[in-house]
Amino acid sequence: MNEIHFNVDAGYLEGIVRGYRDGLITAPQYLNLTQCETMDDLKLQLATTDYGSFLQNEPSPISTSTLAARCTDALVAEFQYLQQNAAEPISRFLDYITYGYMIDNVVLLITGTLHERDTHDLLEKCHPLGLFDSMPALCVATTVQDLYSTVMVDSPLAGYFRECLSAEDLNELNIEIIRNTLYKAYLEDFYAYCRGLGEPTASIMAEILSFEADRRTVNITINSFGTELSKDDRAKLYPRLGSMYPEAQTRLARVDDMDQVKAILEQYGEYKNMIVGVSLSASAAGSGGGSGVLSLEDRFFGKEVQLNKDSFEQQFHCSVFYSWLRLKEQEIRNVVWIAECISQQQKDKISNYTPIY
């Protein structure tokens, strides 16, 4: 997008999202949160943050699940305000951000349909940012084939399904393979779209999405150990972008254990320091997996936070909208982690969150 004309359509929203960024919980506020003894204390401390108005009517004592839901409500309200006031190309960019949540929601409904659960109940568990107009129609489907046909006609994800999956695949493939197949197509499409927006959005989003592709490549590799997924099928799930594409991906597709993964990561400067002193076996757990030991996923979260903070160092680009949302999500994970430690009286682990500012 031409920087000279950026402010005409997006200057107001960029100012809004930078204001949202300034409302993120700071280090002193986190310190106050970690010193809380009860959930009521935590709720009182959060009253001074952007979550205050969403928590004020909740009865005490508040549960961690309710806390997470109200914090997510705050995120959704702010994001939807951006959507409601956005014009092209910002509106299209924001739509792309929601596609990742749509994939999770559709996969949840597929799982429910396969297990003959009431999909109307599952609809309440869907992420609000991943809802689309025809989603209630998916709940009418009684078979996976019906659901596939509905998605193909009425869903923004139709292109990804058409490109990657057939109706038979939904019955035969593991649900996580379906999720990763769709997310691969989405990530590649989003990357190509961002490249077409011009500088500086193209270069900033390329770095962020390349990192996301690398993270997914490593996690897919580690999570496939001990499963029936073949090495050839593993390679098909890797996004075709990122610093690990194609050489490291080719090698990761052939590894059999954590030590081999570590040996490959050590050859990449940005990941060599990241794996020092971490537990690869807890890679998918996050927050040390509750063990107090840093996992690779914790380091990935830290790297993601830094990339998204760096996004705000430049002006006149779309990337700040994506970066704010990812930082807000990390903040919610931090708050929920602190709340869980308080409710379970695990105060020795309460500082195992990923700081932002």
Backbone hydrogen bonds, N-H to C=O, Kabsch-Sander energy under -0.5 kcal/mol:
donor,donor_aa,acceptor,acceptor_aa,energy
5,H,2,N,-0.8
6,F,2,N,-0.7
7,N,3,E,-0.5
8,V,5,H,-1.1
9,D,5,H,-0.8
9,D,6,F,-0.7
10,A,6,F,-2.5
11,G,7,N,-0.8
14,E,10,A,-2.6
15,G,11,G,-2.0
16,I,12,Y,-2.1
17,V,13,L,-2.8
18,R,14,E,-2.0
19,G,15,G,-1.5
20,Y,16,I,-2.2
21,R,17,V,-2.2
22,D,18,R,-1.8
23,G,19,G,-0.7
23,G,20,Y,-1.1
24,L,21,R,-1.7
27,A,357,Y,-0.6
30,Y,26,T,-2.4
31,L,27,A,-2.2
32,N,28,P,-1.8
33,L,29,Q,-2.2
34,T,30,Y,-2.5
35,Q,31,L,-0.8
36,C,33,L,-1.4
42,L,38,T,-1.9
43,K,39,M,-2.6
44,L,40,D,-2.1
45,Q,41,D,-2.2
46,L,42,L,-2.4
47,A,43,K,-0.8
47,A,44,L,-0.5
48,T,45,Q,-1.3
49,T,46,L,-1.8
50,D,23,G,-0.5
52,G,49,T,-1.6
54,F,51,Y,-1.0
55,L,51,Y,-1.1
55,L,52,G,-0.9
56,Q,52,G,-1.4
58,E,55,L,-1.8
67,L,63,S,-2.4
68,A,64,T,-2.6
69,A,65,S,-2.1
70,R,66,T,-2.6
71,C,67,L,-2.3
72,T,68,A,-2.2
73,D,69,A,-2.0
74,A,70,R,-1.7
75,L,71,C,-1.9
76,V,72,T,-2.8
77,A,73,D,-2.5
78,E,74,A,-1.9
79,F,75,L,-2.5
80,Q,76,V,-2.8
81,Y,77,A,-1.5
82,L,78,E,-1.5
83,Q,79,F,-2.2
84,Q,80,Q,-2.6
85,N,81,Y,-1.1
85,N,82,L,-0.6
86,A,83,Q,-1.1
90,I,87,A,-1.1
91,S,87,A,-1.6
93,F,89,P,-2.3
94,L,90,I,-2.7
95,D,91,S,-1.9
96,Y,92,R,-2.1
97,I,93,F,-1.6
98,T,94,L,-1.4
99,Y,95,D,-0.9
99,Y,96,Y,-0.8
100,G,96,Y,-0.6
100,G,97,I,-0.7
102,M,98,T,-2.0
103,I,99,Y,-2.2
104,D,100,G,-1.5
105,N,101,Y,-2.2
106,V,102,M,-2.9
107,V,103,I,-2.5
108,L,104,D,-2.0
109,L,105,N,-2.0
110,I,106,V,-2.4
111,T,107,V,-2.5
112,G,108,L,-2.2
113,T,109,L,-2.4
114,L,110,I,-2.5
115,H,111,T,-1.8
116,E,113,T,-1.3
117,R,112,G,-3.2
119,T,117,R,-0.8
121,D,118,D,-0.8
122,L,118,D,-1.2
123,L,119,T,-1.7
124,E,120,H,-0.7
124,E,121,D,-0.6
125,K,122,L,-1.4
126,C,122,L,-0.5
126,C,123,L,-1.0
130,G,127,H,-1.8
131,L,128,P,-1.2
135,M,132,F,-2.2
137,A,134,S,-0.9
138,L,134,S,-0.7
138,L,135,M,-1.4
139,C,135,M,-0.8
139,C,136,P,-0.6
140,V,137,A,-0.9
141,A,137,A,-0.6
141,A,138,L,-0.7
147,L,143,T,-2.2
148,Y,144,V,-2.6
149,S,145,Q,-2.2
150,T,146,D,-2.2
151,V,147,L,-2.5
152,M,148,Y,-2.4
153,V,149,S,-1.3
154,D,150,T,-2.9
155,S,151,V,-1.6
158,A,155,S,-1.7
160,Y,157,L,-0.7
161,F,157,L,-2.0
162,R,158,A,-2.8
163,E,159,G,-1.8
164,C,160,Y,-1.8
165,L,161,F,-2.5
170,L,166,S,-1.1
171,N,167,A,-0.7
171,N,168,E,-0.8
172,E,168,E,-1.9
173,L,169,D,-2.9
177,I,174,N,-0.6
178,I,174,N,-1.8
179,R,175,I,-2.3
180,N,176,E,-2.5
181,T,177,I,-2.2
182,L,178,I,-2.3
183,Y,179,R,-2.5
184,K,180,N,-1.9
185,A,181,T,-1.7
186,Y,182,L,-2.4
187,L,183,Y,-2.8
188,E,184,K,-2.2
189,D,185,A,-2.0
190,F,186,Y,-3.0
191,Y,187,L,-2.3
192,A,188,E,-2.0
193,Y,189,D,-2.4
194,C,190,F,-2.5
195,R,191,Y,-1.9
196,G,192,A,-1.1
196,G,193,Y,-0.5
197,L,194,C,-1.3
198,G,195,R,-0.8
202,A,198,G,-2.4
204,I,200,P,-2.1
205,M,201,T,-2.8
206,A,202,A,-1.9
207,E,203,S,-1.8
208,I,204,I,-1.9
209,L,205,M,-3.2
210,S,206,A,-2.0
211,F,207,E,-1.8
212,E,208,I,-1.9
213,A,209,L,-2.2
214,D,210,S,-2.3
215,R,211,F,-2.7
216,R,212,E,-2.4
217,T,213,A,-2.2
218,V,214,D,-2.3
219,N,215,R,-2.6
220,I,216,R,-2.7
221,T,217,T,-1.9
222,I,218,V,-2.6
223,N,219,N,-2.8
224,S,220,I,-1.0
224,S,221,T,-0.6
225,F,221,T,-0.5
225,F,222,I,-1.1
227,T,224,S,-1.8
234,R,230,S,-2.2
235,A,231,K,-1.9
236,K,232,D,-1.2
237,L,233,D,-0.7
237,L,234,R,-1.3
238,Y,235,A,-1.0
241,L,239,P,-1.7
245,Y,242,G,-1.3
249,Q,244,M,-2.5
250,T,246,P,-2.3
251,R,247,E,-1.7
252,L,248,A,-3.1
253,A,249,Q,-1.9
254,R,251,R,-1.4
255,V,252,L,-0.9
261,V,257,D,-1.4
262,K,258,M,-2.7
263,A,259,D,-2.1
264,I,260,Q,-1.6
265,L,261,V,-2.4
266,E,262,K,-2.1
267,Q,264,I,-1.4
268,Y,265,L,-1.9
269,G,267,Q,-0.5
271,Y,268,Y,-1.6
272,K,268,Y,-2.2
273,N,269,G,-1.0
275,I,271,Y,-1.3
276,V,273,N,-0.8
278,V,275,I,-1.3
279,S,294,L,-2.6
280,L,278,V,-0.8
282,A,279,S,-1.0
283,S,280,L,-1.7
285,A,282,A,-1.7
286,G,282,A,-0.9
289,G,286,G,-2.9
290,G,287,S,-1.7
291,S,288,G,-2.3
293,V,288,G,-0.7
296,L,279,S,-0.9
299,R,295,S,-1.6
300,F,296,L,-2.3
301,F,297,E,-2.5
302,G,298,D,-2.1
303,K,299,R,-2.4
304,E,300,F,-2.7
305,V,301,F,-2.4
306,Q,302,G,-1.9
307,L,303,K,-2.3
308,N,304,E,-2.2
309,K,305,V,-2.2
310,D,306,Q,-2.4
311,S,307,L,-1.1
312,F,308,N,-0.5
312,F,309,K,-1.2
313,E,310,D,-1.9
314,Q,311,S,-1.0
320,V,317,H,-0.5
321,F,318,C,-1.8
322,Y,318,C,-0.8
323,S,319,S,-2.8
324,W,320,V,-2.6
325,L,321,F,-1.6
326,R,322,Y,-2.1
327,L,323,S,-2.4
328,K,324,W,-2.6
329,E,325,L,-2.2
330,Q,326,R,-2.0
331,E,327,L,-2.2
332,I,328,K,-2.1
333,R,329,E,-2.2
334,N,330,Q,-2.3
335,V,331,E,-2.6
336,V,332,I,-2.7
337,W,333,R,-2.3
338,I,334,N,-2.4
339,A,335,V,-2.5
340,E,336,V,-2.7
341,C,337,W,-2.2
342,I,338,I,-2.0
343,S,339,A,-2.8
344,Q,340,E,-2.2
345,Q,342,I,-1.0
346,Q,341,C,-3.2
349,K,346,Q,-2.0
350,I,347,K,-1.0
352,N,349,K,-1.8
353,Y,351,S,-1.3
357,Y,25,I,-0.6
